[in-house]
Amino acid sequence: QVQLVESGGGLVQPGGSLRLSCATSGFAFRIWWMYWLRQAPGKGLEWVATSDRDGTTHYADSVQGRFTISRDNIKNELYLQMNSLTPEDTAVYFCATDSRGDSRGQGTQVTVST
């Protein structure tokens, strides 16, 4: 059974940083493409970043250059380093095993505000 548990969210001021983690179990993490998605208040799920099984990464234009997705295939964990945060980054962040978010965790809230 696929299990995904996000952590690391919180309240941060504009310009600040956060590092999200996603602990996984129940599947062969090291060979799966993994995704970070987010859902802002009143909006749909938005793709943020992808890490393929070889570590190649892809980013939405809105986070390119500010966010970094990474993975630890020994610990079976996925990470998202978020820098230069803006209020527009406020959302619930999910890790997922598919780009649509059909299989995702419960999410972690990120709030960027003064």
LINBEL-V773243 format. One record per pair of residues at least 24 apart in sequence whose C-alpha atoms are under 10 Angstrom apart, sorted by the first residue. I is the first residue (numbers start at 1). J is the second residue. D is the distance in whole Angstrom. If there is no record, write none. Layout:
((I & J & D) (I & J & D))
This chain:
((1 & 25 & 8) (1 & 26 & 5) (1 & 27 & 7) (2 & 26 & 5) (2 & 27 & 6) (2 & 28 & 9) (2 & 29 & 10) (2 & 96 & 10) (2 & 97 & 9) (2 & 103 & 8) (2 & 104 & 9) (2 & 105 & 9) (3 & 27 & 8) (3 & 96 & 10) (3 & 97 & 10) (3 & 103 & 9) (3 & 104 & 8) (3 & 105 & 7) (3 & 106 & 10) (4 & 77 & 9) (4 & 78 & 10) (4 & 94 & 9) (4 & 95 & 7) (4 & 96 & 7) (4 & 97 & 9) (4 & 103 & 9) (4 & 104 & 6) (4 & 105 & 5) (4 & 106 & 8) (4 & 107 & 9) (5 & 77 & 10) (5 & 78 & 10) (5 & 94 & 9) (5 & 95 & 8) (5 & 96 & 10) (5 & 104 & 9) (5 & 105 & 5) (5 & 106 & 7) (5 & 107 & 7) (5 & 108 & 9) (6 & 77 & 10) (6 & 78 & 9) (6 & 79 & 9) (6 & 93 & 8) (6 & 94 & 7) (6 & 95 & 7) (6 & 96 & 10) (6 & 104 & 9) (6 & 105 & 6) (6 & 106 & 7) (6 & 107 & 6) (6 & 108 & 6) (6 & 109 & 10) (7 & 79 & 10) (7 & 93 & 9) (7 & 94 & 9) (7 & 95 & 10) (7 & 106 & 10) (7 & 107 & 8) (7 & 108 & 6) (7 & 109 & 9) (8 & 79 & 10) (8 & 80 & 9) (8 & 93 & 10) (8 & 108 & 7) (8 & 109 & 9) (8 & 110 & 9) (9 & 91 & 10) (9 & 92 & 8) (9 & 93 & 8) (9 & 107 & 9) (9 & 108 & 5) (9 & 109 & 5) (9 & 110 & 5) (9 & 111 & 8) (10 & 90 & 10) (10 & 108 & 8) (10 & 109 & 6) (10 & 110 & 5) (10 & 111 & 6) (10 & 112 & 8) (11 & 90 & 9) (11 & 109 & 8) (11 & 110 & 6) (11 & 111 & 5) (11 & 112 & 6) (11 & 113 & 7) (11 & 114 & 9) (12 & 85 & 8) (12 & 86 & 9) (12 & 87 & 9) (12 & 90 & 10) (12 & 110 & 8) (12 & 111 & 6) (12 & 112 & 5) (12 & 113 & 6) (12 & 114 & 8) (13 & 84 & 9) (13 & 85 & 8) (13 & 86 & 8) (13 & 87 & 8) (13 & 111 & 8) (13 & 112 & 5) (13 & 113 & 5) (13 & 114 & 5) (14 & 83 & 10) (14 & 84 & 7) (14 & 85 & 5) (14 & 86 & 5) (14 & 87 & 6) (14 & 88 & 10) (14 & 89 & 9) (14 & 111 & 9) (14 & 112 & 6) (14 & 113 & 6) (14 & 114 & 7) (15 & 82 & 10) (15 & 83 & 7) (15 & 84 & 4) (15 & 85 & 5) (15 & 86 & 6) (15 & 87 & 9) (15 & 112 & 9) (15 & 113 & 10) (16 & 82 & 8) (16 & 83 & 6) (16 & 84 & 5) (16 & 85 & 6) (16 & 86 & 8) (16 & 112 & 8) (16 & 113 & 10) (17 & 66 & 9) (17 & 67 & 9) (17 & 81 & 7) (17 & 82 & 5) (17 & 83 & 4) (17 & 84 & 6) (17 & 85 & 6) (17 & 86 & 10) (17 & 112 & 10) (18 & 67 & 10) (18 & 80 & 8) (18 & 81 & 6) (18 & 82 & 5) (18 & 83 & 7) (18 & 84 & 9) (18 & 85 & 8) (18 & 110 & 9) (19 & 67 & 9) (19 & 68 & 9) (19 & 69 & 10) (19 & 79 & 7) (19 & 80 & 6) (19 & 81 & 4) (19 & 82 & 6) (19 & 83 & 9) (20 & 69 & 9) (20 & 78 & 8) (20 & 79 & 5) (20 & 80 & 5) (20 & 81 & 6) (20 & 82 & 8) (20 & 93 & 8) (20 & 94 & 9) (20 & 95 & 9) (20 & 108 & 8) (20 & 109 & 10) (20 & 110 & 9) (21 & 69 & 10) (21 & 70 & 10) (21 & 71 & 9) (21 & 77 & 7) (21 & 78 & 6) (21 & 79 & 5) (21 & 80 & 7) (21 & 81 & 9) (21 & 94 & 10) (21 & 95 & 9) (21 & 108 & 9) (22 & 71 & 9) (22 & 76 & 9) (22 & 77 & 5) (22 & 78 & 5) (22 & 79 & 6) (22 & 80 & 9) (22 & 94 & 8) (22 & 95 & 6) (22 & 96 & 9) (22 & 105 & 8) (22 & 107 & 9) (22 & 108 & 10) (23 & 72 & 10) (23 & 75 & 8) (23 & 76 & 7) (23 & 77 & 5) (23 & 78 & 7) (23 & 79 & 9) (23 & 95 & 9) (23 & 105 & 9) (24 & 75 & 9) (24 & 76 & 6) (24 & 77 & 6) (24 & 78 & 8) (24 & 95 & 9) (24 & 96 & 10) (24 & 97 & 10) (24 & 105 & 9) (25 & 75 & 10) (25 & 76 & 7) (25 & 77 & 9) (27 & 76 & 9) (27 & 97 & 10) (28 & 73 & 9) (28 & 76 & 9) (29 & 53 & 8) (29 & 71 & 10) (29 & 72 & 9) (29 & 73 & 7) (29 & 74 & 9) (29 & 75 & 9) (29 & 76 & 6) (29 & 77 & 8) (29 & 78 & 9) (29 & 97 & 9) (30 & 54 & 9) (30 & 55 & 10) (30 & 71 & 9) (30 & 72 & 8) (30 & 73 & 5) (30 & 74 & 8) (30 & 75 & 10) (30 & 76 & 7) (30 & 77 & 9) (31 & 73 & 9) (32 & 97 & 7) (32 & 98 & 9) (33 & 57 & 10) (33 & 96 & 9) (33 & 97 & 7) (33 & 98 & 8) (33 & 99 & 9) (34 & 69 & 9) (34 & 70 & 10) (34 & 71 & 9) (34 & 77 & 10) (34 & 78 & 8) (34 & 95 & 7) (34 & 96 & 6) (34 & 97 & 5) (34 & 98 & 7) (34 & 99 & 8) (35 & 59 & 10) (35 & 69 & 9) (35 & 78 & 9) (35 & 79 & 10) (35 & 80 & 10) (35 & 94 & 8) (35 & 95 & 6) (35 & 96 & 5) (35 & 97 & 6) (35 & 98 & 7) (35 & 99 & 6) (35 & 100 & 9) (35 & 101 & 8) (35 & 104 & 9) (36 & 69 & 8) (36 & 78 & 9) (36 & 79 & 9) (36 & 80 & 8) (36 & 93 & 7) (36 & 94 & 6) (36 & 95 & 5) (36 & 96 & 6) (36 & 97 & 9) (36 & 98 & 9) (36 & 99 & 8) (36 & 101 & 9) (36 & 104 & 9) (36 & 107 & 10) (37 & 91 & 10) (37 & 92 & 8) (37 & 93 & 6) (37 & 94 & 5) (37 & 95 & 6) (37 & 96 & 7) (37 & 98 & 10) (37 & 99 & 8) (37 & 100 & 8) (37 & 101 & 7) (37 & 104 & 9) (37 & 107 & 9) (38 & 89 & 9) (38 & 90 & 9) (38 & 91 & 6) (38 & 92 & 5) (38 & 93 & 4) (38 & 94 & 6) (38 & 95 & 9) (38 & 101 & 9) (38 & 107 & 8) (38 & 108 & 9) (38 & 109 & 9) (38 & 110 & 10) (39 & 89 & 9) (39 & 90 & 8) (39 & 91 & 5) (39 & 92 & 5) (39 & 93 & 7) (39 & 94 & 8) (39 & 107 & 9) (39 & 109 & 9) (40 & 88 & 8) (40 & 89 & 8) (40 & 90 & 6) (40 & 91 & 4) (40 & 92 & 6) (40 & 93 & 9) (40 & 109 & 10) (40 & 110 & 9) (40 & 111 & 10) (41 & 90 & 8) (41 & 91 & 7) (41 & 92 & 8) (42 & 91 & 10) (43 & 91 & 9) (45 & 91 & 10) (45 & 92 & 9) (45 & 93 & 9) (45 & 94 & 9) (45 & 99 & 10) (45 & 100 & 8) (45 & 101 & 8) (46 & 91 & 10) (46 & 93 & 9) (46 & 94 & 10) (46 & 99 & 9) (46 & 100 & 9) (46 & 101 & 9) (47 & 93 & 10) (47 & 94 & 10) (47 & 96 & 10) (47 & 99 & 7) (47 & 100 & 8) (47 & 101 & 9) (48 & 80 & 10) (48 & 93 & 9) (48 & 94 & 10) (48 & 95 & 10) (48 & 99 & 9) (49 & 80 & 9) (49 & 95 & 10) (49 & 99 & 9) (50 & 95 & 10) (50 & 96 & 10) (50 & 97 & 10) (50 & 98 & 9) (50 & 99 & 8) (51 & 78 & 9) (51 & 79 & 10) (62 & 88 & 9) (62 & 89 & 9) (63 & 89 & 9) (85 & 110 & 10) (85 & 111 & 9) (85 & 112 & 7) (85 & 113 & 9) (86 & 111 & 9) (86 & 112 & 6) (86 & 113 & 8) (87 & 111 & 7) (87 & 112 & 5) (87 & 113 & 6) (87 & 114 & 9) (88 & 112 & 8) (88 & 113 & 10) (89 & 113 & 10))
